Amino acid sequence: MQKIRISDLGNFVGQEVTLQGWLFNKRSSGKIKFIILRDGSGYLQCVYFKGNLTEEVFDKADKIGQESSIEVTGKVKAEPRAPGGFELDATGLTVISDAHDYPITPKDHGIEFLLDNRHLWLRSSKQVAIMKIRHRIVKAIRDFFDERGFTLMDPPILTPSACEGTSTLFETPYFDLGNAYLTQSGQLYAEAGAMALGKVYTFGPTFRAEKSKTRRHLTEFWMVEPEVAFNDLNDNMDLAEEFLEYIVQTILTERADELKVLERDITKLQNVKRPFPRVHYDEAVEILKKNGIDFKWGDDITGADETIVSAQYDRPIMVHHYPAEIKAFYMKRDPNAPKYALAVDVLAPEGYGEIIGGSQREDNLDFLLERIKEHNLPQSAFEWYLDLRRFGSVPHSGFGLGLERTVSWICGLDHLREAIPFPRMIYRNTPWGGWGGGGGGVGGGP
């Protein structure tokens, strides 16, 4: 008898099959018992009729506990009313591991309890839906860039210097070379890649030691950062909006069932189509003032401000031309209005705030040297970066998209902690997963 997954049931209607998974739920109705099996690919209702089974199998179906691992056999039937559109006319049941007193029950649990049991909470239907959407977003990101001639370039996670200050960097001893820092961004390395390959993207974990407890912050998160030679700010904004539209429309098409599980209002996502409104910083300032915010020109637009500005529109917006003084040293100033940086932030609607931040990079060696001095940064640490301007400098631009913020927005989540399998926040770094694997270094491992 064939072993199959629930997602393959459509190919086996009328056939006898075997499935393996976990008991998600069960109920009885006289001589009929219903078991809901989950196997990671979907959910299946298994119907046990007393007259078709031995007494032992029928009783076994009544005694197993939630999340017991089981093997079921039976004939596949099309049933539009059942989860997934199929059910199993079950004839066999084998208990692989019987579980009892599963801690996460259908009742309400506090968030701290759920986070303490994150390793089990991941099994719930909503968390499974979120992880499936996250997976598809990751694939959409890679597909988008791969199909457009970008080359993936993996930057180092450990960096040798903290050139913009150590207050938001995680520090660790690094053999005899002093301290190293967990990366906040792969951007500077991506710029080197763009000068070699034209169009590149980095995609990996990044770390911020900010002592922030907002729903928009994690200390460990994933970020994708494209960098393109010969692109200016407008090219960068064109790429960002095409990218975001591609991701959202892919999820609407390919993860509709998961969005339904999350009870997501997809009408909000259906509006995510180009063109996005392009809002000058000065215009954003006026919007804030009209909404009663005492906002001074030159201040950064923070989370609460982003919510107010983005609420004026029905899709993501692109706020550009921020004051140069509040932006990073590598952002190019507008040659026609030097008080502005050629920077852009893409703000998601519905109060989710910034999900993309980017800019055109300063490509002039002399100007970049001035910026480094203005920011009181050690030039010696940037000599390799300055070489990119000494040898064949070109206009170039790029941006970073936070994966968890994007997942959170598309799924309609209240907090980023559900957008990543095991969230790391300033007050939480468990479950612990050390002492795993081995074999990755010279000489292997145990």
QUISUL-V310784 format. One record per residue. N is the residue number from 0. PHI is phi in whole degrees, 0 to 359 (999 if undefined). D_CENTER is the distance of its C-alpha to the mean C-alpha in Angstrom with 1 decimal. Layout:
# QUISUL-V310784
n->N phi->PHI d_center->D_CENTER
n->N phi->PHI d_center->D_CENTER
This chain:
# QUISUL-V310784
n->0 phi->999 d_center->39.1
n->1 phi->288 d_center->35.7
n->2 phi->267 d_center->32.5
n->3 phi->227 d_center->29.7
n->4 phi->257 d_center->26.3
n->5 phi->300 d_center->25.9
n->6 phi->295 d_center->24.0
n->7 phi->263 d_center->27.2
n->8 phi->303 d_center->29.6
n->9 phi->300 d_center->30.5
n->10 phi->270 d_center->32.3
n->11 phi->228 d_center->34.5
n->12 phi->299 d_center->36.1
n->13 phi->87 d_center->39.5
n->14 phi->252 d_center->38.9
n->15 phi->277 d_center->39.1
n->16 phi->220 d_center->35.8
n->17 phi->237 d_center->34.3
n->18 phi->231 d_center->30.8
n->19 phi->234 d_center->29.3
n->20 phi->180 d_center->26.7
n->21 phi->229 d_center->26.7
n->22 phi->285 d_center->28.6
n->23 phi->274 d_center->26.3
n->24 phi->196 d_center->29.2
n->25 phi->204 d_center->32.9
n->26 phi->202 d_center->35.9
n->27 phi->235 d_center->39.6
n->28 phi->213 d_center->42.1
n->29 phi->66 d_center->45.5
n->30 phi->270 d_center->45.9
n->31 phi->236 d_center->42.3
n->32 phi->238 d_center->39.2
n->33 phi->246 d_center->35.7
n->34 phi->242 d_center->32.9
n->35 phi->263 d_center->29.3
n->36 phi->261 d_center->27.8
n->37 phi->236 d_center->24.1
n->38 phi->225 d_center->23.1
n->39 phi->93 d_center->19.4
n->40 phi->261 d_center->20.1
n->41 phi->169 d_center->21.6
n->42 phi->233 d_center->24.3
n->43 phi->223 d_center->28.1
n->44 phi->274 d_center->31.1
n->45 phi->253 d_center->33.9
n->46 phi->255 d_center->37.3
n->47 phi->251 d_center->40.1
n->48 phi->265 d_center->43.7
n->49 phi->303 d_center->46.2
n->50 phi->291 d_center->48.8
n->51 phi->262 d_center->46.8
n->52 phi->231 d_center->46.0
n->53 phi->286 d_center->47.9
n->54 phi->300 d_center->48.2
n->55 phi->297 d_center->46.3
n->56 phi->294 d_center->43.1
n->57 phi->296 d_center->43.4
n->58 phi->292 d_center->43.7
n->59 phi->298 d_center->40.9
n->60 phi->296 d_center->38.5
n->61 phi->271 d_center->39.6
n->62 phi->260 d_center->39.2
n->63 phi->291 d_center->35.8
n->64 phi->265 d_center->33.2
n->65 phi->305 d_center->29.6
n->66 phi->73 d_center->27.2
n->67 phi->296 d_center->30.2
n->68 phi->272 d_center->29.5
n->69 phi->219 d_center->31.9
n->70 phi->236 d_center->33.2
n->71 phi->239 d_center->34.5
n->72 phi->230 d_center->36.9
n->73 phi->161 d_center->38.2
n->74 phi->259 d_center->38.5
n->75 phi->281 d_center->35.7
n->76 phi->234 d_center->36.5
n->77 phi->284 d_center->34.9
n->78 phi->211 d_center->34.4
n->79 phi->303 d_center->32.6
n->80 phi->279 d_center->32.6
n->81 phi->275 d_center->30.8
n->82 phi->303 d_center->27.0
n->83 phi->83 d_center->26.0
n->84 phi->89 d_center->29.5
n->85 phi->221 d_center->31.3
n->86 phi->217 d_center->33.0
n->87 phi->246 d_center->34.9
n->88 phi->280 d_center->38.7
n->89 phi->279 d_center->38.5
n->90 phi->234 d_center->41.4
n->91 phi->217 d_center->40.0
n->92 phi->210 d_center->37.9
n->93 phi->240 d_center->37.4
n->94 phi->270 d_center->35.8
n->95 phi->276 d_center->34.0
n->96 phi->211 d_center->33.1
n->97 phi->278 d_center->34.2
n->98 phi->247 d_center->32.0
n->99 phi->221 d_center->33.3
n->100 phi->60 d_center->32.4
n->101 phi->301 d_center->28.6
n->102 phi->289 d_center->27.4
n->103 phi->262 d_center->24.8
n->104 phi->252 d_center->27.1
n->105 phi->297 d_center->26.9
n->106 phi->287 d_center->28.0
n->107 phi->288 d_center->25.9
n->108 phi->236 d_center->24.5
n->109 phi->291 d_center->23.6
n->110 phi->296 d_center->20.1
n->111 phi->295 d_center->21.5
n->112 phi->298 d_center->23.0
n->113 phi->294 d_center->19.9
n->114 phi->290 d_center->18.0
n->115 phi->298 d_center->21.1
n->116 phi->247 d_center->20.8
n->117 phi->302 d_center->17.1
n->118 phi->299 d_center->18.2
n->119 phi->259 d_center->20.0
n->120 phi->302 d_center->18.0
n->121 phi->302 d_center->15.4
n->122 phi->280 d_center->18.3
n->123 phi->291 d_center->18.6
n->124 phi->298 d_center->18.1
n->125 phi->289 d_center->15.5
n->126 phi->292 d_center->13.3
n->127 phi->298 d_center->14.0
n->128 phi->298 d_center->13.1
n->129 phi->298 d_center->9.6
n->130 phi->294 d_center->9.1
n->131 phi->291 d_center->10.9
n->132 phi->293 d_center->8.9
n->133 phi->302 d_center->5.6
n->134 phi->303 d_center->8.3
n->135 phi->288 d_center->9.8
n->136 phi->296 d_center->7.2
n->137 phi->301 d_center->7.3
n->138 phi->295 d_center->11.0
n->139 phi->298 d_center->11.4
n->140 phi->300 d_center->10.3
n->141 phi->294 d_center->12.8
n->142 phi->300 d_center->15.3
n->143 phi->303 d_center->15.5
n->144 phi->286 d_center->16.4
n->145 phi->298 d_center->18.4
n->146 phi->286 d_center->20.4
n->147 phi->248 d_center->21.3
n->148 phi->81 d_center->22.8
n->149 phi->278 d_center->20.3
n->150 phi->248 d_center->20.5
n->151 phi->290 d_center->17.7
n->152 phi->229 d_center->18.9
n->153 phi->267 d_center->17.7
n->154 phi->277 d_center->18.6
n->155 phi->290 d_center->19.9
n->156 phi->273 d_center->18.1
n->157 phi->267 d_center->21.5
n->158 phi->241 d_center->23.2
n->159 phi->276 d_center->26.9
n->160 phi->216 d_center->27.2
n->161 phi->244 d_center->25.7
n->162 phi->285 d_center->27.1
n->163 phi->250 d_center->25.7
n->164 phi->99 d_center->26.7
n->165 phi->261 d_center->25.6
n->166 phi->295 d_center->24.8
n->167 phi->241 d_center->21.0
n->168 phi->242 d_center->21.0
n->169 phi->273 d_center->21.3
n->170 phi->253 d_center->24.6
n->171 phi->214 d_center->26.0
n->172 phi->297 d_center->29.4
n->173 phi->230 d_center->29.6
n->174 phi->50 d_center->32.9
n->175 phi->265 d_center->35.8
n->176 phi->260 d_center->33.7
n->177 phi->92 d_center->32.9
n->178 phi->256 d_center->29.4
n->179 phi->236 d_center->26.1
n->180 phi->226 d_center->22.8
n->181 phi->288 d_center->19.2
n->182 phi->295 d_center->17.6
n->183 phi->262 d_center->16.0
n->184 phi->190 d_center->15.5
n->185 phi->260 d_center->16.6
n->186 phi->301 d_center->18.2
n->187 phi->298 d_center->21.8
n->188 phi->291 d_center->21.7
n->189 phi->297 d_center->20.1
n->190 phi->298 d_center->23.1
n->191 phi->298 d_center->25.4
n->192 phi->296 d_center->23.7
n->193 phi->296 d_center->24.2
n->194 phi->289 d_center->27.9
n->195 phi->265 d_center->28.2
n->196 phi->241 d_center->26.3
n->197 phi->86 d_center->26.0
n->198 phi->227 d_center->22.4
n->199 phi->226 d_center->19.7
n->200 phi->215 d_center->16.0
n->201 phi->251 d_center->14.4
n->202 phi->206 d_center->11.1
n->203 phi->184 d_center->10.7
n->204 phi->286 d_center->10.5
n->205 phi->225 d_center->12.1
n->206 phi->224 d_center->14.1
n->207 phi->227 d_center->15.7
n->208 phi->268 d_center->18.8
n->209 phi->292 d_center->19.0
n->210 phi->271 d_center->20.8
n->211 phi->248 d_center->18.8
n->212 phi->247 d_center->18.4
n->213 phi->285 d_center->16.8
n->214 phi->289 d_center->14.2
n->215 phi->259 d_center->12.1
n->216 phi->234 d_center->12.4
n->217 phi->230 d_center->11.4
n->218 phi->274 d_center->13.6
n->219 phi->228 d_center->11.3
n->220 phi->208 d_center->7.8
n->221 phi->251 d_center->6.5
n->222 phi->220 d_center->8.0
n->223 phi->251 d_center->9.7
n->224 phi->225 d_center->13.3
n->225 phi->279 d_center->15.9
n->226 phi->218 d_center->19.5
n->227 phi->229 d_center->22.5
n->228 phi->291 d_center->26.2
n->229 phi->73 d_center->28.5
n->230 phi->267 d_center->25.9
n->231 phi->261 d_center->26.9
n->232 phi->299 d_center->25.0
n->233 phi->295 d_center->25.7
n->234 phi->300 d_center->24.5
n->235 phi->297 d_center->21.2
n->236 phi->292 d_center->20.8
n->237 phi->300 d_center->21.8
n->238 phi->295 d_center->19.1
n->239 phi->297 d_center->16.3
n->240 phi->286 d_center->17.5
n->241 phi->296 d_center->18.0
n->242 phi->298 d_center->14.5
n->243 phi->292 d_center->12.9
n->244 phi->300 d_center->15.6
n->245 phi->300 d_center->15.1
n->246 phi->298 d_center->11.4
n->247 phi->295 d_center->12.5
n->248 phi->292 d_center->15.8
n->249 phi->297 d_center->14.6
n->250 phi->293 d_center->12.8
n->251 phi->301 d_center->15.9
n->252 phi->280 d_center->18.1
n->253 phi->254 d_center->16.5
n->254 phi->230 d_center->14.8
n->255 phi->298 d_center->17.5
n->256 phi->297 d_center->18.6
n->257 phi->292 d_center->15.3
n->258 phi->298 d_center->15.2
n->259 phi->292 d_center->18.8
n->260 phi->300 d_center->18.2
n->261 phi->280 d_center->16.0
n->262 phi->58 d_center->18.8
n->263 phi->284 d_center->16.7
n->264 phi->283 d_center->19.1
n->265 phi->283 d_center->18.3
n->266 phi->299 d_center->21.0
n->267 phi->293 d_center->18.8
n->268 phi->281 d_center->16.4
n->269 phi->296 d_center->19.4
n->270 phi->281 d_center->20.4
n->271 phi->281 d_center->17.6
n->272 phi->221 d_center->20.1
n->273 phi->292 d_center->21.8
n->274 phi->276 d_center->23.5
n->275 phi->270 d_center->21.6
n->276 phi->301 d_center->24.0
n->277 phi->250 d_center->24.6
n->278 phi->249 d_center->25.7
n->279 phi->295 d_center->27.7
n->280 phi->310 d_center->27.3
n->281 phi->300 d_center->30.9
n->282 phi->293 d_center->30.2
n->283 phi->296 d_center->27.3
n->284 phi->300 d_center->29.8
n->285 phi->295 d_center->32.3
n->286 phi->299 d_center->29.9
n->287 phi->295 d_center->29.3
n->288 phi->296 d_center->33.1
n->289 phi->295 d_center->33.9
n->290 phi->262 d_center->31.7
n->291 phi->81 d_center->33.7
n->292 phi->267 d_center->31.4
n->293 phi->279 d_center->33.6
n->294 phi->251 d_center->31.5
n->295 phi->258 d_center->33.1
n->296 phi->302 d_center->32.6
n->297 phi->105 d_center->31.0
n->298 phi->283 d_center->28.6
n->299 phi->281 d_center->24.9
n->300 phi->273 d_center->23.1
n->301 phi->270 d_center->21.3
n->302 phi->306 d_center->18.9
n->303 phi->295 d_center->21.8
n->304 phi->295 d_center->23.2
n->305 phi->301 d_center->20.1
n->306 phi->297 d_center->20.3
n->307 phi->294 d_center->24.0
n->308 phi->295 d_center->23.7
n->309 phi->291 d_center->21.0
n->310 phi->293 d_center->22.9
n->311 phi->281 d_center->25.6
n->312 phi->229 d_center->23.7
n->313 phi->257 d_center->22.3
n->314 phi->207 d_center->19.4
n->315 phi->301 d_center->17.3
n->316 phi->237 d_center->19.7
n->317 phi->242 d_center->20.2
n->318 phi->269 d_center->22.1
n->319 phi->229 d_center->24.0
n->320 phi->60 d_center->26.9
n->321 phi->286 d_center->26.2
n->322 phi->303 d_center->29.2
n->323 phi->299 d_center->29.3
n->324 phi->294 d_center->30.3
n->325 phi->257 d_center->27.0
n->326 phi->249 d_center->24.9
n->327 phi->294 d_center->24.5
n->328 phi->298 d_center->27.5
n->329 phi->275 d_center->26.1
n->330 phi->278 d_center->25.6
n->331 phi->288 d_center->28.6
n->332 phi->276 d_center->30.9
n->333 phi->293 d_center->32.2
n->334 phi->302 d_center->35.6
n->335 phi->270 d_center->37.1
n->336 phi->205 d_center->35.8
n->337 phi->300 d_center->35.0
n->338 phi->285 d_center->34.0
n->339 phi->253 d_center->30.7
n->340 phi->266 d_center->27.9
n->341 phi->280 d_center->26.5
n->342 phi->243 d_center->23.0
n->343 phi->213 d_center->20.5
n->344 phi->241 d_center->17.7
n->345 phi->260 d_center->15.9
n->346 phi->256 d_center->15.8
n->347 phi->283 d_center->14.2
n->348 phi->286 d_center->16.8
n->349 phi->64 d_center->17.4
n->350 phi->82 d_center->17.1
n->351 phi->272 d_center->13.4
n->352 phi->72 d_center->14.7
n->353 phi->293 d_center->13.6
n->354 phi->240 d_center->10.4
n->355 phi->225 d_center->12.5
n->356 phi->227 d_center->15.3
n->357 phi->200 d_center->17.9
n->358 phi->191 d_center->21.6
n->359 phi->278 d_center->24.5
n->360 phi->270 d_center->25.5
n->361 phi->290 d_center->29.1
n->362 phi->257 d_center->30.9
n->363 phi->268 d_center->34.4
n->364 phi->301 d_center->35.4
n->365 phi->296 d_center->37.8
n->366 phi->294 d_center->35.4
n->367 phi->294 d_center->32.7
n->368 phi->299 d_center->35.3
n->369 phi->297 d_center->36.2
n->370 phi->297 d_center->32.6
n->371 phi->298 d_center->32.4
n->372 phi->292 d_center->35.7
n->373 phi->299 d_center->34.8
n->374 phi->269 d_center->31.7
n->375 phi->55 d_center->34.0
n->376 phi->257 d_center->31.9
n->377 phi->286 d_center->33.8
n->378 phi->300 d_center->34.6
n->379 phi->301 d_center->35.1
n->380 phi->288 d_center->31.5
n->381 phi->250 d_center->30.7
n->382 phi->302 d_center->33.5
n->383 phi->295 d_center->31.3
n->384 phi->290 d_center->29.1
n->385 phi->293 d_center->32.3
n->386 phi->301 d_center->33.5
n->387 phi->296 d_center->31.0
n->388 phi->268 d_center->33.1
n->389 phi->283 d_center->36.4
n->390 phi->239 d_center->36.1
n->391 phi->80 d_center->35.2
n->392 phi->296 d_center->33.0
n->393 phi->219 d_center->31.6
n->394 phi->301 d_center->29.6
n->395 phi->202 d_center->25.9
n->396 phi->208 d_center->22.7
n->397 phi->189 d_center->18.9
n->398 phi->206 d_center->15.8
n->399 phi->236 d_center->12.4
n->400 phi->244 d_center->9.2
n->401 phi->280 d_center->6.6
n->402 phi->298 d_center->3.1
n->403 phi->294 d_center->3.2
n->404 phi->296 d_center->6.3
n->405 phi->291 d_center->5.7
n->406 phi->299 d_center->4.6
n->407 phi->300 d_center->7.4
n->408 phi->295 d_center->9.6
n->409 phi->296 d_center->9.7
n->410 phi->278 d_center->10.3
n->411 phi->73 d_center->12.6
n->412 phi->275 d_center->11.8
n->413 phi->276 d_center->14.1
n->414 phi->209 d_center->12.1
n->415 phi->296 d_center->8.8
n->416 phi->298 d_center->10.5
n->417 phi->269 d_center->9.8
n->418 phi->268 d_center->6.0
n->419 phi->224 d_center->6.6
n->420 phi->305 d_center->9.8
n->421 phi->231 d_center->12.0
n->422 phi->293 d_center->11.4
n->423 phi->245 d_center->13.6
n->424 phi->231 d_center->15.4
n->425 phi->296 d_center->18.8
n->426 phi->247 d_center->20.6
n->427 phi->206 d_center->18.8
n->428 phi->222 d_center->18.3
n->429 phi->243 d_center->19.2
n->430 phi->297 d_center->19.3
n->431 phi->270 d_center->20.9
n->432 phi->225 d_center->20.6
n->433 phi->284 d_center->23.2
n->434 phi->62 d_center->26.1
n->435 phi->262 d_center->24.2
n->436 phi->67 d_center->24.8
n->437 phi->109 d_center->27.2
n->438 phi->93 d_center->28.6
n->439 phi->278 d_center->26.3
n->440 phi->257 d_center->28.9
n->441 phi->297 d_center->32.5
n->442 phi->88 d_center->34.6
n->443 phi->73 d_center->31.8
n->444 phi->201 d_center->31.5
n->445 phi->291 d_center->32.9
